[in-house]
Amino acid sequence: MNKTVIVIILSMFVLSCSSRKNKNSVVTLFAASSVTNVAQEIVGSFERETGIKVKLNIASSGILARQIESGADFDYYISANKKWMDYIDSLNMVEESTIKNLAMNRLVAIVPLGKDKKPNTDEIENNFSNLFTGRLSIGDPKHVPAGKYAMQAIKFYGWKEDLVDRYLPAKNVRDALLMVEMGEAEMGIVYETDAMKSEKVNIVYRFPLTVCESIVYVGAAKKERSESLNSFLLYLQSEEVKSIWRTNGFNLEEYE
């Protein structure tokens, strides 16, 4: 073997090692739409502290789960619904020991800012369908957890029959909020944390926690864990991350 061949082989080895190192120095985070602000803040803080880059993929929990099922490259998944996490776990796509409840949320009813009359609690609970014209903005119950929770609340109050054919399903909960912000819908049911961040809607009703399944955010890591992913998992347990969840309106009391 001549010197030229040896040099080429060594160069290819170095490049290969460098490529693997660069790949492992990036963490890919799949996060439900309703934790967009939290995810962005965690990513920014983690990158500043560690120098490790994070690729962020935001979509509804169901869409993210389908992407993972189809082979999408991810490192950590945050679902707004335990059932989607259970589904991914059943496919052996995440490390079971890393599955963890992260935070809780609740549903609220919203109207566009400036609506002349705000309905009171009795009107909401007993005359909901007559408080607005047109359709009700919710996440698509087929794959958006917020939509599934909304439908559970609607069934709980007995509104289902009066709201037949009056739903405006959105691809994620942020779009459901946007429809109300834009005035495309006079009423919407979204997460409290999203509504709190908006300057274009009013919250007119906070649903009791008992009207639907517990709105729990669940996180888990993939099975093949790099050093960068291990660093990210450790960072998620920090007080700084807990503070980010809290300042965005999420409840962490049960998980501390």
DRENDO-1510 file (C-alpha; in Angstrom, 1 decimal, always signed):
<recs>
REC; n; res; u; v; w
REC; 1; MET; +0.0; +0.0; +0.0 .
REC; 2; ASN; +1.6; +3.3; -1.1 .
REC; 3; LYS; +1.7; +6.5; +0.9 .
REC; 4; THR; -1.0; +8.2; -1.2 .
REC; 5; VAL; -3.5; +5.4; -0.5 .
REC; 6; ILE; -2.7; +5.5; +3.2 .
REC; 7; VAL; -3.3; +9.3; +3.3 .
REC; 8; ILE; -6.6; +9.0; +1.5 .
REC; 9; ILE; -7.8; +6.2; +3.9 .
REC; 10; LEU; -6.8; +8.3; +7.0 .
REC; 11; SER; -8.5; +11.4; +5.6 .
REC; 12; MET; -11.7; +9.5; +5.0 .
REC; 13; PHE; -11.5; +8.1; +8.6 .
REC; 14; VAL; -11.0; +11.5; +10.1 .
REC; 15; LEU; -13.9; +13.0; +8.0 .
REC; 16; SER; -16.2; +10.1; +9.1 .
REC; 17; CYS; -15.4; +10.6; +12.7 .
REC; 18; SER; -15.9; +14.4; +12.3 .
REC; 19; SER; -19.3; +13.8; +10.7 .
REC; 20; ARG; -20.4; +11.5; +13.5 .
REC; 21; LYS; -19.3; +14.0; +16.1 .
REC; 22; ASN; -21.1; +16.8; +14.4 .
REC; 23; LYS; -24.3; +14.8; +14.1 .
REC; 24; ASN; -24.1; +13.8; +17.8 .
REC; 25; SER; -23.6; +17.5; +18.7 .
REC; 26; VAL; -27.1; +18.3; +17.4 .
REC; 27; VAL; -30.3; +17.4; +19.3 .
REC; 28; THR; -33.6; +17.2; +17.5 .
REC; 29; LEU; -36.6; +18.2; +19.6 .
REC; 30; PHE; -40.2; +17.3; +18.5 .
REC; 31; ALA; -42.6; +19.4; +20.5 .
REC; 32; ALA; -46.4; +19.8; +20.5 .
REC; 33; SER; -47.7; +23.1; +19.2 .
REC; 34; SER; -49.0; +24.2; +22.5 .
REC; 35; VAL; -45.5; +24.2; +24.0 .
REC; 36; THR; -44.0; +26.3; +21.3 .
REC; 37; ASN; -42.9; +29.2; +23.6 .
REC; 38; VAL; -41.6; +26.8; +26.2 .
REC; 39; ALA; -39.7; +24.7; +23.6 .
REC; 40; GLN; -38.1; +27.8; +22.1 .
REC; 41; GLU; -37.0; +29.2; +25.4 .
REC; 42; ILE; -35.6; +25.8; +26.5 .
REC; 43; VAL; -33.7; +25.5; +23.2 .
REC; 44; GLY; -32.3; +29.0; +23.4 .
REC; 45; SER; -31.2; +28.6; +27.0 .
REC; 46; PHE; -29.7; +25.1; +26.4 .
REC; 47; GLU; -27.7; +26.2; +23.4 .
REC; 48; ARG; -26.3; +29.2; +25.2 .
REC; 49; GLU; -25.3; +27.1; +28.2 .
REC; 50; THR; -23.8; +24.1; +26.4 .
REC; 51; GLY; -23.0; +25.2; +22.8 .
REC; 52; ILE; -25.0; +22.2; +21.6 .
REC; 53; LYS; -27.4; +23.0; +18.7 .
REC; 54; VAL; -31.1; +22.0; +18.8 .
REC; 55; LYS; -33.3; +21.4; +15.8 .
REC; 56; LEU; -36.9; +22.2; +16.7 .
REC; 57; ASN; -39.9; +20.6; +15.0 .
REC; 58; ILE; -43.3; +22.0; +16.0 .
REC; 59; ALA; -46.6; +20.3; +15.1 .
REC; 60; SER; -49.6; +18.7; +16.7 .
REC; 61; SER; -48.8; +15.7; +18.9 .
REC; 62; GLY; -50.5; +13.3; +16.5 .
REC; 63; ILE; -48.6; +14.6; +13.4 .
REC; 64; LEU; -45.3; +14.3; +15.3 .
REC; 65; ALA; -46.1; +10.8; +16.4 .
REC; 66; ARG; -46.9; +9.8; +12.8 .
REC; 67; GLN; -43.6; +11.4; +11.6 .
REC; 68; ILE; -41.7; +9.4; +14.2 .
REC; 69; GLU; -43.6; +6.2; +13.2 .
REC; 70; SER; -42.6; +6.9; +9.6 .
REC; 71; GLY; -38.9; +7.0; +10.5 .
REC; 72; ALA; -38.3; +10.8; +11.1 .
REC; 73; ASP; -35.0; +11.5; +12.9 .
REC; 74; PHE; -35.7; +12.8; +16.4 .
REC; 75; ASP; -34.0; +12.8; +19.8 .
REC; 76; TYR; -36.7; +13.9; +22.2 .
REC; 77; TYR; -40.5; +14.1; +21.8 .
REC; 78; ILE; -42.9; +16.2; +23.9 .
REC; 79; SER; -46.6; +15.2; +23.5 .
REC; 80; ALA; -49.6; +17.0; +24.8 .
REC; 81; ASN; -51.4; +13.7; +25.1 .
REC; 82; LYS; -50.3; +10.6; +26.9 .
REC; 83; LYS; -52.1; +8.3; +24.4 .
REC; 84; TRP; -49.8; +9.5; +21.6 .
REC; 85; MET; -46.8; +8.8; +23.8 .
REC; 86; ASP; -48.1; +5.4; +24.7 .
REC; 87; TYR; -48.5; +4.7; +21.0 .
REC; 88; ILE; -44.9; +5.6; +20.2 .
REC; 89; ASP; -43.8; +3.6; +23.1 .
REC; 90; SER; -45.8; +0.6; +21.8 .
REC; 91; LEU; -43.8; +0.8; +18.6 .
REC; 92; ASN; -40.6; +0.6; +20.7 .
REC; 93; MET; -39.5; +4.1; +19.4 .
REC; 94; VAL; -38.6; +5.6; +22.8 .
REC; 95; GLU; -36.6; +4.6; +25.8 .
REC; 96; GLU; -39.2; +3.6; +28.4 .
REC; 97; SER; -37.1; +4.8; +31.4 .
REC; 98; THR; -37.1; +8.4; +30.0 .
REC; 99; ILE; -40.9; +8.7; +29.7 .
REC; 100; LYS; -41.9; +11.4; +32.1 .
REC; 101; ASN; -44.8; +13.7; +32.9 .
REC; 102; LEU; -43.6; +17.3; +32.4 .
REC; 103; ALA; -46.5; +19.7; +33.1 .
REC; 104; MET; -50.2; +20.2; +33.1 .
REC; 105; ASN; -52.6; +22.6; +31.3 .
REC; 106; ARG; -56.3; +23.3; +31.2 .
REC; 107; LEU; -59.0; +24.3; +28.6 .
REC; 108; VAL; -60.5; +27.8; +28.3 .
REC; 109; ALA; -63.2; +29.3; +26.1 .
REC; 110; ILE; -62.1; +32.4; +24.2 .
REC; 111; VAL; -63.7; +35.2; +22.1 .
REC; 112; PRO; -62.1; +37.9; +20.0 .
REC; 113; LEU; -60.9; +40.9; +21.9 .
REC; 114; GLY; -63.4; +43.7; +21.9 .
REC; 115; LYS; -66.5; +41.6; +22.0 .
REC; 116; ASP; -69.1; +43.8; +23.5 .
REC; 117; LYS; -70.7; +41.4; +26.0 .
REC; 118; LYS; -68.8; +38.7; +27.9 .
REC; 119; PRO; -71.0; +35.7; +28.8 .
REC; 120; ASN; -71.1; +34.8; +32.5 .
REC; 121; THR; -70.5; +31.3; +33.9 .
REC; 122; ASP; -74.2; +30.3; +33.9 .
REC; 123; GLU; -74.6; +31.4; +30.2 .
REC; 124; ILE; -71.5; +29.4; +29.2 .
REC; 125; GLU; -72.6; +26.2; +30.9 .
REC; 126; ASN; -76.3; +26.3; +30.0 .
REC; 127; ASN; -76.5; +28.2; +26.8 .
REC; 128; PHE; -73.2; +27.8; +25.1 .
REC; 129; SER; -74.3; +27.1; +21.5 .
REC; 130; ASN; -76.4; +30.3; +21.4 .
REC; 131; LEU; -73.6; +32.6; +22.6 .
REC; 132; PHE; -72.0; +32.8; +19.1 .
REC; 133; THR; -72.9; +32.5; +15.5 .
REC; 134; GLY; -71.0; +30.4; +12.9 .
REC; 135; ARG; -68.6; +27.8; +13.9 .
REC; 136; LEU; -66.6; +26.9; +17.0 .
REC; 137; SER; -62.8; +26.9; +16.6 .
REC; 138; ILE; -61.1; +23.8; +18.1 .
REC; 139; GLY; -58.1; +21.6; +17.2 .
REC; 140; ASP; -58.9; +18.8; +14.9 .
REC; 141; PRO; -60.0; +16.0; +17.3 .
REC; 142; LYS; -58.6; +13.4; +14.8 .
REC; 143; HIS; -55.0; +14.2; +15.7 .
REC; 144; VAL; -54.9; +17.3; +17.9 .
REC; 145; PRO; -55.1; +16.6; +21.7 .
REC; 146; ALA; -56.6; +20.0; +22.4 .
REC; 147; GLY; -59.4; +19.1; +20.1 .
REC; 148; LYS; -60.0; +15.7; +21.8 .
REC; 149; TYR; -60.1; +17.4; +25.2 .
REC; 150; ALA; -62.5; +20.0; +23.8 .
REC; 151; MET; -64.8; +17.3; +22.5 .
REC; 152; GLN; -64.7; +15.6; +25.9 .
REC; 153; ALA; -65.7; +18.9; +27.6 .
REC; 154; ILE; -68.5; +19.4; +25.0 .
REC; 155; LYS; -69.9; +15.9; +25.8 .
REC; 156; PHE; -69.6; +16.6; +29.5 .
REC; 157; TYR; -71.8; +19.6; +29.3 .
REC; 158; GLY; -74.3; +18.1; +26.8 .
REC; 159; TRP; -73.5; +20.6; +24.0 .
REC; 160; LYS; -72.7; +18.0; +21.4 .
REC; 161; GLU; -76.1; +17.8; +19.7 .
REC; 162; ASP; -76.4; +21.6; +19.5 .
REC; 163; LEU; -73.0; +22.0; +17.9 .
REC; 164; VAL; -73.4; +19.4; +15.2 .
REC; 165; ASP; -71.7; +20.7; +12.0 .
REC; 166; ARG; -70.5; +23.8; +13.7 .
REC; 167; TYR; -66.9; +22.9; +14.3 .
REC; 168; LEU; -64.0; +24.7; +12.7 .
REC; 169; PRO; -61.2; +22.1; +13.1 .
REC; 170; ALA; -57.6; +23.4; +13.0 .
REC; 171; LYS; -54.4; +21.5; +12.3 .
REC; 172; ASN; -53.1; +22.4; +15.7 .
REC; 173; VAL; -54.2; +24.4; +18.8 .
REC; 174; ARG; -52.3; +27.5; +17.8 .
REC; 175; ASP; -54.2; +27.7; +14.6 .
REC; 176; ALA; -57.5; +27.3; +16.5 .
REC; 177; LEU; -56.4; +30.3; +18.6 .
REC; 178; LEU; -55.5; +32.2; +15.4 .
REC; 179; MET; -59.0; +31.7; +13.9 .
REC; 180; VAL; -60.5; +33.5; +16.9 .
REC; 181; GLU; -57.8; +36.2; +16.8 .
REC; 182; MET; -58.6; +36.9; +13.2 .
REC; 183; GLY; -62.3; +37.0; +13.8 .
REC; 184; GLU; -62.9; +33.9; +11.6 .
REC; 185; ALA; -64.7; +32.3; +14.6 .
REC; 186; GLU; -66.6; +34.1; +17.4 .
REC; 187; MET; -65.7; +31.4; +20.0 .
REC; 188; GLY; -63.0; +28.9; +20.5 .
REC; 189; ILE; -61.8; +26.3; +23.0 .
REC; 190; VAL; -58.0; +26.2; +23.4 .
REC; 191; TYR; -55.4; +25.8; +26.1 .
REC; 192; GLU; -55.2; +28.4; +28.8 .
REC; 193; THR; -51.4; +28.9; +28.3 .
REC; 194; ASP; -51.9; +29.8; +24.6 .
REC; 195; ALA; -54.8; +32.2; +25.3 .
REC; 196; MET; -52.8; +33.9; +28.0 .
REC; 197; LYS; -50.1; +34.8; +25.5 .
REC; 198; SER; -52.5; +36.4; +23.1 .
REC; 199; GLU; -53.3; +40.0; +23.0 .
REC; 200; LYS; -56.2; +39.5; +20.6 .
REC; 201; VAL; -58.6; +37.3; +22.6 .
REC; 202; ASN; -60.4; +37.4; +25.9 .
REC; 203; ILE; -60.8; +34.3; +28.1 .
REC; 204; VAL; -64.5; +34.0; +29.0 .
REC; 205; TYR; -64.5; +30.7; +30.8 .
REC; 206; ARG; -62.0; +28.4; +32.5 .
REC; 207; PHE; -63.1; +24.8; +32.2 .
REC; 208; PRO; -62.9; +22.8; +35.4 .
REC; 209; LEU; -60.2; +20.1; +35.3 .
REC; 210; THR; -62.9; +17.4; +35.7 .
REC; 211; VAL; -64.6; +18.0; +32.3 .
REC; 212; CYS; -61.9; +16.1; +30.4 .
REC; 213; GLU; -58.9; +13.8; +30.8 .
REC; 214; SER; -56.0; +15.4; +32.6 .
REC; 215; ILE; -54.1; +17.6; +30.1 .
REC; 216; VAL; -50.6; +16.2; +30.8 .
REC; 217; TYR; -47.5; +16.9; +28.7 .
REC; 218; VAL; -45.3; +13.8; +28.4 .
REC; 219; GLY; -41.7; +13.7; +27.2 .
REC; 220; ALA; -39.4; +10.9; +26.2 .
REC; 221; ALA; -36.1; +10.3; +24.4 .
REC; 222; LYS; -35.2; +7.9; +21.6 .
REC; 223; LYS; -33.4; +4.7; +22.5 .
REC; 224; GLU; -30.0; +5.5; +20.9 .
REC; 225; ARG; -28.8; +8.3; +23.1 .
REC; 226; SER; -25.8; +10.5; +22.2 .
REC; 227; GLU; -23.8; +12.5; +24.8 .
REC; 228; SER; -25.6; +15.6; +23.5 .
REC; 229; LEU; -29.0; +14.0; +24.2 .
REC; 230; ASN; -27.9; +12.9; +27.6 .
REC; 231; SER; -26.9; +16.5; +28.3 .
REC; 232; PHE; -30.3; +17.7; +27.1 .
REC; 233; LEU; -32.1; +15.2; +29.4 .
REC; 234; LEU; -30.1; +16.4; +32.4 .
REC; 235; TYR; -30.8; +20.0; +31.5 .
REC; 236; LEU; -34.6; +19.3; +31.4 .
REC; 237; GLN; -34.4; +18.5; +35.1 .
REC; 238; SER; -32.9; +21.9; +36.0 .
REC; 239; GLU; -34.6; +24.7; +38.0 .
REC; 240; GLU; -34.1; +26.9; +34.9 .
REC; 241; VAL; -36.3; +24.7; +32.8 .
REC; 242; LYS; -38.9; +24.4; +35.6 .
REC; 243; SER; -39.0; +28.2; +35.7 .
REC; 244; ILE; -39.6; +28.4; +32.0 .
REC; 245; TRP; -42.6; +26.1; +32.3 .
REC; 246; ARG; -44.1; +28.1; +35.2 .
REC; 247; THR; -43.6; +31.5; +33.6 .
REC; 248; ASN; -45.5; +30.3; +30.6 .
REC; 249; GLY; -48.5; +29.3; +32.8 .
REC; 250; PHE; -48.0; +25.6; +33.1 .
REC; 251; ASN; -48.6; +23.7; +36.4 .
REC; 252; LEU; -45.7; +21.6; +37.6 .
REC; 253; GLU; -46.7; +21.0; +41.2 .
REC; 254; GLU; -47.6; +17.3; +40.8 .
REC; 255; TYR; -44.3; +16.5; +39.1 .
REC; 256; GLU; -41.7; +18.1; +41.4 .
</recs>
